Amino acid sequence: MTAFEVAYPPAGTSPAHHHAQSAFIMAYVISGAIRSQVEGEPVRVYKAGESWFENPGAHHLVSENASATEPAKMLAVFVVDTPDTDLTHFDGQ
């Protein structure tokens, strides 16, 4: 299990990306609100205290702060069943 804190400044975004085929992800919003979309699912806004799950290999199309004026933070927990360390692959790399 590996955990990352992801901090978004106001209007901050992450590029589209895939997660490793070996990684199941749980995301939890610590503060603010995060707009997220995994391929095949609708765009959703998650607020502080809410969480969601992503299956191994998920293509994350949207990951951004839902606010243009307030920062946001989330905790991303990767549950990995291999020794993989490269857990996120940005589109175009």
Buried (B, 14 or more C-beta within 10 A) or exposed (E): EEEEEBEBEEEBEBEBBBBBEBBBBBBBBBBBBBBBBBEEEEEBEBEBEBEBEBEBEBBBBBBBBBBEEBBBBBBBBBEBEEEEEEBBEEEEE
